[in-house]
């Protein structure tokens, strides 16, 4: 077997892991989830669930990748055997391929919104133009093709010169711009008061649905699902501590969500807009926010630009999970460059229906997004703890010999976290019908 490429350094590993974890799940999804499902009470429950369940699941997924040094298909086959592993591996490979095809359409919408804000800005006169062009499938599909091309160019440069390089550029830039936007938001009159009032949690008002939403968001925001993190885990050096990497990835991921919230929540409240708008927050509420606030065109351009950047990092992770897996299949006769081109063509074809019919995205995400993401993460933990075995797994997860046979942490990811994931999946399916 040829020598596997590995991340070049700890900093590069952490920034790449944060980059793939953040994506749209935090910067877009977290603020509207918090607004819709209990406000600041949702925030505290989400943080608790992230520590108890999502971070251990992240350790497990990257552990499965590193212990096998293989992509999705190879990792599950080694853990669960040729037959079951092949079934699970191809299911998750199919899932990440389909999910990428509509995710890139949403990224194209974000890129268009950034460009529109910079060129025309949002006003009463320009909003109908914006809405019309946003729903123009052919225009959005053109942006999709450009986004795919850029992502594939990055992947074509390899792990260190491509994925690492762009992650080390995008993640710090995201942090700097978000901090600037937060300072701008809190300079608005009444922003501090509105935000402090919002932060007063009412735990008594939380319903079971709110709690399940917070639990689902904890897993969703870290890009768990038995695909991205398994592949990136296979690139992590053996001497790196997986619990520490998971901790810093979680800090960066949760931090991105909180920073996005620190910009969106005060500004939305100051201008009297709806925090409970749901998925429409980014393309309906925020353009109206940029229309109202001082310097809105510039602010809108910056926010949508950094949102697109972190979303592209997640897209790159999804494509790498698929491409890296296909290259390793013994009966596939193509090299990485050929697989990369083939995946680009396939994604371009698959993305066309979602670009033409945006309503299709919501239906696809019900199946291949949140639902399969939870199932894939549970299967990855089962593969690691039941398939790989206790001694090998404990050794892989440990950097200081603290995880030994029969430890609490191992039992936690073997029994408790998968059970919680299946409960989330059942609750998600039940609430969707």
C-alpha positions, 0 to 999 in steps of 0.5 A, a space after each residue: 500500500 502506498 504511503 498515505 498523505 497526512 496533515 503537515 502540522 497540528 495547526 493545519 490539522 485543527 484549522 482544516 477540521 474547524 473549516 470542514 465542521 463549521 460550514 452552513 450548519 453553524 453560521 446559517 443554521 444555528 442563529 435561526 434554530 436558536 431563534 425558533 426553538 427557545 432562544 437563549 435556553 436553546 443555546 445552553 442546552 445545545 452547549 451541554 449536548 455538544 460536550 456530552 454527546 457531539 464531541 465524543 462522537 467526533 472523537 469516535 469518527 476521526 478515530 475510525 478514520 485514523 485506525 483504518 487509514 482508509 476512506 468511507 468504504 474501506 473503513 467500514 469494511 475493515 470494521 464491520 466485514 466485507 459484506 456489511 461494511 460494503 453495504 454501509 460504506 456505499 450507503 454513506 458514499 451515496 449519501 455524501 454525493 447527493 448531499 454535496 449536489 444540493 449543498 453547492 446550490 445553497 452555496 451558490 445562492 450565498 455567493 450570489 447574495 454577496 455579489 448582489 449586496 456589493 454591486 446593487 445593495 439592498 433597497 426597496 427598489 432592488 429587493 424585487 430584482 434580488 428575489 427574481 435573480 435568486 430564483 433564476 435557476 440558470 443564473 444560480 446554476 452558472 454560479 454552481 459550476 464556478 463553485 464546483 470548479 474552484 473546489 475541484 481545483 483545490 482538491 486537485 492540488 492535494 491535501 497539503 497544498 490544496 485543502 490545508 492551504 485554503 483552510 489556513 487562509 479561510 478560517 482566520 479570515 472568517 474570524 477577523 471579519 466576524 469580529 469586525 461585524 460583531 463590533 459593528 452590530 454592538 455599535 448600533 443604538 439599543 443593541 446591547 440592551 436587546 441582546 442582554 434581554 434575549 440572553 435571559 433564558 426561560 428554561 420552563 418554556 422549553 418543550 421536548 421539541 426544543 430539546 430535541 432540536 438542540 440535540 440535533 443541532 449539536 451533531 449537525 453543527 460538527 458535520 458528523 455523519 460517518 463521512 467527512 470526519 472519517 476521511 479527515 481522521 485518516 489523514 491525522 498523524 498517529 502522535 496527535 491526540 484525538 481528544 485534544 483535536 476534537 476539543 479544539 475543533 469543537 471550540 472553533 465550531 461552537 465559537 463560529 456559531 456563537 460569533 455568528 449569533 453575536 452579529 445576527 441576533 442584536 442586529 435582527 432585534 434592533 431593527 425589529 425583524 423576525 428571529 423565528 424566520 427559520 431557514 428563510 433567515 439568510 435569504 429573506 430576513 438578512 437582506 431586509 436587515 442589510 437594507 435597514 442598517 447603516 452601511 448595509 451593502 458593505 456589511 452584507 457583502 462581508 457576511 455573505 462572503 465569509 459564509 460562502 468561504 466556510 461553506 466551500 470548506 465543507 463542500 471540499 470536505 464532502 467531495 474529498 470524502 467521496 473522491 478519496 473513497 472511490 480512488 481506494 476501491 480496488 476495481 476502480 481503474 481510474 487515478 485520482 485526477 480521473 476520479 476528480 474530473 468524473 466527480 465534477 461532471 457527476 456533481 454538475 449533473 446532480 446539482 441541475 435539478 436543485 438549481 432549477 427547483 429550489 424546493 427540492 433542496 428541502 426534501 433532499 435534506 430531510 433524507 440525505 442531510 440531517 437524517 442520514 447524518 445522524 444515522 451515519 455517525 451512529 454507524 461510525 461509532 458502532 463500527 469503531 467500538 463493536 467492529 474494531 474492538 476495545 483494545 485497538 480502539 482504546 489505544 487509538 483514542 489515547 495519547 497519554 495512556 488514559 484510555 485503557 480497556 473498559 474505560 468510561 469514555 469507551 463505554 460512553 461512545 459504545 453505548 450511550 452516544 449511539 443510543 442518543 443518536 438513534 433517539 435523535 433520528 427517531 425524533 427527527 423522522 417523527 417530527 418530519 411527518 
